Amino acid sequence: MAQARRAKPSLYPGAAITVYCILIALVFAWSLYGPKDRLTWFLESVPVLLGAPILALTYRRFPLTPLAYILVGLHACVLLVGGHYTYAEVPLFDWVRDHFHLARNDYDRVGHFMQGAVPAILAREVLLRNSVVKRGRWLFVLVLCVCMAISACYELVEWLSAVLLGQGADAFLGTQGDPWDTQWDMFMCLLGALSSQLFLGRWHDRQIKSLKAALR
């Protein structure tokens, strides 16, 4: 407990934490106010509703790196925007679809890219800091496996929602008539997990090193 408190002044200034929490809370309040479909909002926002308390409860015992917290916040915003409009009707991506003459609103692709990119950093951090595996190819592979497992579980949740809710789950599924939507979702998750490790891995390593030093 005392060790975690010493990490706070050097890595997480009080003002930064306050601003971070306020920004996420504002996006959450906006998303909750008048969403297109309440059930869809709830289904899309479940990861935020579950994840926020977990991060708050583990902040003292197992604080994450700044990079991890930033990515989690961005992912939360992506989920909350999708929940407010539904993934198939986010206005900016309607404009992108019309401007570039695309077949569909591709905000869903962004969501699934983040579904790989953010868990990759979280899984990487947990595995490294708990000495489950050392840096190297096996870390890379294991993180990919974790992300793809999460993606597969999410697709099973979508399937179960379709079975239980029928057409009521159409907005949550966001397939937009694409028979390959599930495969695209998992492919985008794979790209996110690969990109996150390849482009953010060294930055993440430096932050883990700094965090470990602060926690000593």
Backbone torsions as a table, in degrees:
resi	resn	phi	psi	omega
1	MET	NA	-48.3	-179.1
2	ALA	-64.1	-37.4	178.9
3	GLN	-62.4	-46.1	-179.3
4	ALA	-62.2	-36.4	-180.0
5	ARG	-66.0	-33.8	179.4
6	ARG	-69.0	-24.3	-179.2
7	ALA	-73.8	-24.9	-172.0
8	LYS	-63.3	-46.9	-177.7
9	PRO	-63.5	-36.0	-175.3
10	SER	-81.8	-34.2	-175.3
11	LEU	-106.3	-30.3	-173.7
12	TYR	-131.4	79.9	176.9
13	PRO	-56.8	142.8	-176.5
14	GLY	-54.0	-40.1	-179.3
15	ALA	-63.3	-39.5	-179.8
16	ALA	-65.3	-41.8	178.8
17	ILE	-63.4	-42.4	-179.7
18	THR	-63.0	-46.3	179.9
19	VAL	-62.3	-43.3	179.3
20	TYR	-58.4	-49.0	-178.0
21	CYS	-65.8	-39.7	179.9
22	ILE	-64.6	-42.9	-179.3
23	LEU	-62.0	-46.3	179.4
24	ILE	-64.1	-40.5	179.7
25	ALA	-63.6	-38.2	178.8
26	LEU	-65.6	-43.1	178.0
27	VAL	-64.2	-39.8	178.6
28	PHE	-62.5	-45.8	-179.7
29	ALA	-62.9	-43.3	177.8
30	TRP	-61.6	-44.8	-178.4
31	SER	-62.0	-39.0	-177.6
32	LEU	-72.7	-26.5	-176.7
33	TYR	-79.5	109.6	174.8
34	GLY	61.8	47.4	176.8
35	PRO	-67.3	161.6	-178.8
36	LYS	-61.9	-39.0	-178.8
37	ASP	-146.0	120.9	-175.1
38	ARG	-62.6	-42.0	-179.6
39	LEU	-64.0	-43.9	178.7
40	THR	-62.6	-40.9	178.6
41	TRP	-58.7	-45.6	-178.7
42	PHE	-62.9	-47.0	-177.7
43	LEU	-62.3	-40.3	-179.4
44	GLU	-74.1	-28.0	-174.0
45	SER	-93.4	-4.4	-179.0
46	VAL	-53.1	-44.0	178.8
47	PRO	-59.1	-35.3	178.4
48	VAL	-70.6	-44.0	-178.8
49	LEU	-63.3	-32.0	178.5
50	LEU	-87.0	-39.3	-174.3
51	GLY	-71.7	-38.7	-177.3
52	ALA	-59.7	-48.1	177.7
53	PRO	-63.0	-36.7	179.7
54	ILE	-62.9	-45.0	179.0
55	LEU	-64.0	-38.6	179.6
56	ALA	-65.7	-41.5	-177.2
57	LEU	-72.2	-29.3	-177.6
58	THR	-96.8	0.5	-174.6
59	TYR	-58.5	-41.4	-178.8
60	ARG	-77.1	-42.0	-174.7
61	ARG	-80.5	-35.1	-177.3
62	PHE	-143.9	70.4	179.1
63	PRO	-65.5	140.4	179.1
64	LEU	-89.6	169.6	176.6
65	THR	-70.9	156.8	176.7
66	PRO	-55.5	-39.8	179.1
67	LEU	-58.7	-44.1	-179.4
68	ALA	-63.0	-43.9	-179.9
69	TYR	-65.1	-39.4	179.3
70	ILE	-63.6	-45.9	-179.7
71	LEU	-65.4	-39.0	177.0
72	VAL	-61.4	-42.3	178.3
73	GLY	-62.7	-42.6	177.9
74	LEU	-63.6	-41.9	179.1
75	HIS	-63.8	-40.5	177.8
76	ALA	-59.6	-42.0	178.8
77	CYS	-64.2	-41.3	177.4
78	VAL	-59.8	-45.1	179.6
79	LEU	-64.6	-42.2	-177.0
80	LEU	-70.1	-36.4	175.1
81	VAL	-65.2	-44.6	177.7
82	GLY	-63.1	-36.8	178.4
83	GLY	-68.0	-35.5	-178.3
84	HIS	-69.0	-47.6	-175.7
85	TYR	-94.3	-20.4	-159.4
86	THR	77.2	145.6	-173.6
87	TYR	-62.3	-28.6	-176.7
88	ALA	-82.2	-5.7	-173.6
89	GLU	-133.5	26.7	175.0
90	VAL	-67.7	120.5	-171.3
91	PRO	-54.4	-44.8	-178.7
92	LEU	-58.2	-39.8	-178.0
93	PHE	-81.7	-17.5	167.1
94	ASP	-65.5	-42.5	178.6
95	TRP	-63.9	-43.3	178.0
96	VAL	-60.0	-44.4	179.0
97	ARG	-58.9	-47.6	-177.1
98	ASP	-71.1	-39.3	-176.9
99	HIS	-68.3	-39.0	-177.5
100	PHE	-101.4	9.9	176.9
101	HIS	54.4	47.0	178.3
102	LEU	-84.3	166.0	-176.5
103	ALA	-83.2	-19.5	-173.7
104	ARG	-153.9	166.7	170.9
105	ASN	-78.5	119.1	-171.2
106	ASP	-98.6	19.8	176.8
107	TYR	-60.6	-32.2	177.4
108	ASP	-56.8	-36.2	179.0
109	ARG	-65.2	-38.4	177.8
110	VAL	-62.6	-44.2	179.4
111	GLY	-58.4	-42.4	-178.4
112	HIS	-77.7	-26.9	171.9
113	PHE	-62.8	-45.4	178.0
114	MET	-65.2	-30.9	178.6
115	GLN	-63.0	-22.4	174.9
116	GLY	-95.9	-41.2	-173.6
117	ALA	-67.3	-42.8	-175.5
118	VAL	-76.7	-50.3	175.7
119	PRO	-58.5	-27.0	178.4
120	ALA	-61.9	-45.0	179.3
121	ILE	-68.9	-39.9	179.1
122	LEU	-64.5	-46.2	179.6
123	ALA	-63.8	-41.8	179.5
124	ARG	-59.8	-43.2	-178.4
125	GLU	-66.0	-45.0	-179.3
126	VAL	-64.1	-44.2	-178.5
127	LEU	-64.6	-41.9	-177.7
128	LEU	-73.5	-45.9	-174.4
129	ARG	-71.8	-23.0	176.3
130	ASN	-97.2	8.4	177.1
131	SER	56.2	35.3	176.7
132	VAL	-71.7	-37.4	-179.9
133	VAL	-152.8	150.9	178.8
134	LYS	-86.1	164.7	176.2
135	ARG	-61.0	143.0	-179.5
136	GLY	144.4	-165.8	-173.6
137	ARG	-64.7	-34.8	-178.5
138	TRP	-70.2	-34.1	174.0
139	LEU	-61.8	-46.0	-179.9
140	PHE	-58.0	-47.2	-178.2
141	VAL	-66.4	-45.3	-179.0
142	LEU	-62.7	-40.1	178.0
143	VAL	-63.7	-41.9	176.0
144	LEU	-59.6	-42.6	-179.7
145	CYS	-63.2	-41.5	178.8
146	VAL	-62.1	-45.8	-178.9
147	CYS	-64.2	-42.4	-179.7
148	MET	-69.2	-32.3	175.7
149	ALA	-65.6	-41.3	176.8
150	ILE	-61.7	-44.1	179.5
151	SER	-61.8	-43.8	179.4
152	ALA	-63.0	-41.1	178.6
153	CYS	-63.5	-39.0	179.3
154	TYR	-64.7	-39.3	177.7
155	GLU	-65.5	-33.7	175.8
156	LEU	-66.9	-36.9	176.1
157	VAL	-63.8	-41.0	177.7
158	GLU	-63.7	-42.3	177.8
159	TRP	-61.1	-45.1	179.9
160	LEU	-63.7	-38.8	177.6
161	SER	-62.2	-40.8	178.8
162	ALA	-65.2	-38.6	179.4
163	VAL	-66.8	-43.2	-175.1
164	LEU	-80.1	-36.6	-172.9
165	LEU	-104.2	-13.5	-179.1
166	GLY	61.9	-130.4	-178.7
167	GLN	-66.8	-18.8	178.1
168	GLY	-64.7	-15.9	179.9
169	ALA	-97.7	3.2	-175.4
170	ASP	-58.9	-44.0	-178.8
171	ALA	-66.5	-35.3	178.6
172	PHE	-68.6	-40.5	-179.0
173	LEU	-69.6	-41.5	176.7
174	GLY	60.9	31.6	-177.0
175	THR	-71.4	-28.3	179.3
176	GLN	53.6	35.8	176.3
177	GLY	78.9	8.0	-178.5
178	ASP	-87.0	114.1	-179.1
179	PRO	-68.6	-16.7	-179.2
180	TRP	-104.5	19.7	-175.2
181	ASP	-60.0	-42.4	-180.0
182	THR	-61.5	-43.7	-180.0
183	GLN	-66.0	-40.2	177.1
184	TRP	-63.2	-41.0	179.0
185	ASP	-57.8	-47.1	-178.2
186	MET	-70.9	-33.1	177.2
187	PHE	-66.1	-42.2	178.6
188	MET	-65.9	-36.7	175.1
189	CYS	-61.6	-42.7	178.3
190	LEU	-61.2	-45.5	178.2
191	LEU	-61.3	-40.4	179.0
192	GLY	-63.4	-44.6	-179.8
193	ALA	-65.1	-40.4	177.5
194	LEU	-65.0	-48.3	-177.2
195	SER	-62.3	-43.0	-178.4
196	SER	-60.7	-44.9	-179.0
197	GLN	-71.1	-40.1	-176.7
198	LEU	-71.5	-41.2	-172.6
199	PHE	-98.2	-20.7	-177.8
200	LEU	-114.5	-6.1	-174.1
201	GLY	-56.6	-48.6	-177.7
202	ARG	-67.7	-39.9	176.3
203	TRP	-61.3	-42.5	178.8
204	HIS	-63.7	-41.8	178.4
205	ASP	-58.4	-43.6	-179.7
206	ARG	-64.1	-39.1	179.8
207	GLN	-69.5	-37.7	176.1
208	ILE	-62.1	-42.1	178.8
209	LYS	-61.4	-44.5	179.9
210	SER	-64.8	-39.9	-178.8
211	LEU	-66.7	-42.7	178.5
212	LYS	-60.9	-40.8	179.5
213	ALA	-65.0	-37.1	-179.4
214	ALA	-72.3	-26.9	-177.5
215	LEU	-84.8	-8.6	-178.4
216	ARG	-71.6	NA	NA
